[in-house]
Amino acid sequence: MTKRAFAPHCDQAILHAPGVCKYCDGYPDWQEHRQVARINFTGEHEPDKAPCPSLMLRDDETRDRWPNNRAVRA
C-alpha cells in the first residue's frame, strides 16, 4: 500500500468528489464511503444527502478562504 497523509486537506472534514481534486482522489475508500452513506462532498449541496461535515463549524465561504482547503485539479 502506498503511504498517504492522514487526510487529503488540512481540514480533515474536507473531501471532494472523485475527479474534482487530485489530493482527494488519493482517498477512494473515503470517497466511496461518502457515496454509500449519502453524504455531500465538499462543495455539493444536494438536499437529499447529509451535509458535508466541513459545514458543521463554518460556511462554504469561510472554509474556502484557506487555499489548502480548495480542490486542486490534476
KATADA-V824969 format. One record per residue. N is the residue number from 1. RES is the residue in three letters. OMEGA is omega in whole degrees, 0 to 359 (none if undefined). Layout:
((N	RES	OMEGA) (N	RES	OMEGA))
//
This chain:
((1	MET	178) (2	THR	177) (3	LYS	176) (4	ARG	177) (5	ALA	179) (6	PHE	181) (7	ALA	182) (8	PRO	181) (9	HIS	179) (10	CYS	175) (11	ASP	185) (12	GLN	180) (13	ALA	182) (14	ILE	175) (15	LEU	181) (16	HIS	180) (17	ALA	177) (18	PRO	179) (19	GLY	182) (20	VAL	186) (21	CYS	183) (22	LYS	179) (23	TYR	180) (24	CYS	178) (25	ASP	174) (26	GLY	182) (27	TYR	183) (28	PRO	178) (29	ASP	177) (30	TRP	179) (31	GLN	179) (32	GLU	178) (33	HIS	179) (34	ARG	179) (35	GLN	182) (36	VAL	182) (37	ALA	179) (38	ARG	177) (39	ILE	178) (40	ASN	170) (41	PHE	177) (42	THR	181) (43	GLY	178) (44	GLU	181) (45	HIS	180) (46	GLU	186) (47	PRO	181) (48	ASP	177) (49	LYS	175) (50	ALA	180) (51	PRO	174) (52	CYS	180) (53	PRO	180) (54	SER	181) (55	LEU	182) (56	MET	185) (57	LEU	181) (58	ARG	180) (59	ASP	181) (60	ASP	185) (61	GLU	180) (62	THR	180) (63	ARG	186) (64	ASP	176) (65	ARG	180) (66	TRP	185) (67	PRO	182) (68	ASN	175) (69	ASN	184) (70	ARG	178) (71	ALA	177) (72	VAL	182) (73	ARG	181) (74	ALA	none))
//
